Amino acid sequence: MEMSTDLLILAVILLASGAVTGVLAGVFGVGGGALMVPVLFETFGFLGYPEAVRMPMAVGTSLAVIIPTSIRSYRGHLARGAVDQALLRAWAVPIIAGVLAGAVIARFAPPLVMQLVFVVVAGVNAVKLISGTRRLDVASDLPKGPLLAGYGGIIGLLSSLMGIGGGQIANIIMTLHGRPIHQAVATSAGIGVLISIPGALGYIWAGWGRADLPPASLGFVSLLGAALFIPTTILTANLGVRLAHSLSRRRLEMGFGLFLLLVSARFVWAILAG
């Protein structure tokens, strides 16, 4: 790929977005995929790649970038004692199984499926967080046994299709079951580690052998995109962790909700425009 003014501008945009992504990862306990996916989606469109490639490339690359971001965010929250380690252990196997199922779907499903999942999940969470209502809560705590495992599978599947670290969906499930937002955020950072590694590998497999992918790609993972995002997300993740623990629960909920609402609106626009 020839270096040009447009590509230099694009690189600067991606680096700046990576910095914001790292802060978001720490603040909201997510890998930043809710920001990366739309940014990468627009990036591949700017470079002229077709719709069938743009969304899975954005999702796969996002999952690859989330690997170091989630690890750093998780370690920061763990050091503050906010992570529910027992819950992470209970969810490990079902989450990974859900992630791999999502990669299989990504290999065969149209991009619209991933866009719709993104909009619905992010939109529902945004409404709940912004309203601040507890009327939607379904229980005072998480269930045990098969239902808890089922939640883990849902987190893995939907996160794999959305290109996120699981924070949005885990936050929905945990807060609907009476868990405080700070614990949900911190535990979600650990969930991001469980999702991002098998998720990225799954998307490499899903796009393997295609001839219409951007240069320097491994399946549906862009090495160029990852190289531009990873350094800045790692550098700024701990800033987000410190910010999260300085905010009240209500401010953290409002910030996360408004952010998700903006992302949902952007994808609705993309679906209607397509």
Secondary structure, DSSP 8 states (H G I E B T S, - for coil): ----HHHHHHHHHHHHHHHHHHHHHHHHSS-SHHHHHHHHHHHHHHTT--HHHHHHHHHHHHHHHHHHHHHHHHHHHHHTT---HHHHHHHHHHHHHHHHHHHHHHHHS-HHHHHHHHHHHHHHHHHHHHH--STT---SS---THHHHHHHHHHHHHHHHHTS-SHHHHHHHHHHTT--HHHHHHHHHHHHHHHHHHHHHHHHHHTTT-SSS-SSEETTEEHHHHHHHHHHHHHHHHHHHHHHTTS-HHHHHHHHHHHHHHHHHHHHHHHHH-
